[in-house]
């Protein structure tokens, strides 16, 4: 992201608003949406960063990290709310293509308590993370294999958010051969 600072700021600002701004969905729930979509796109870097941030928002315990891993594998079998399962179903359909989302998907989310704003923002988070995942993977961004690096990153992001974290952390740049 250091390569193009003129695009870094609006991208970070969008993530900040989508994942940490005032909302009826908690930051953990919004991070879960980003994590799930990133896992479906097989973006190791994003699913690991956002999964760690979600786990930190949930409390940061080993059980929280295990829940995130389970959600990526089969969210329907996890102890998350019916509303969150319905929103993840919508996010998963957006990941495949926006036209995959049906009126019955939205109705099911509403039946489980989701507001129209929550449905809207689920679609926007899912769509944005499809773009972020393609950006990250298209640039062959280095993805650390050390889970502790992601835990530390998740802790920092949960504490200070995306705009401040980007300003504070050293950049990881793609190394061209």
Secondary structure, 3 states (H helix, E strand, C coil): CHHHHHHHHHHHHHHHHHHHCCCCCCHHHHHHHHHHHHHHCCCHHHHHHHHHHHHHHHCCCHHHHHHHHHHHHHHHHCCCCHHHHHHHHHHHHHHHCHHHCCHHHHHHHHHCCCCHHHHHHHHHHHHHHHHHHHHHHHCCCCCCCCHHHHHHHHHHHHHHHHHHHHHHCCCCCCCCC
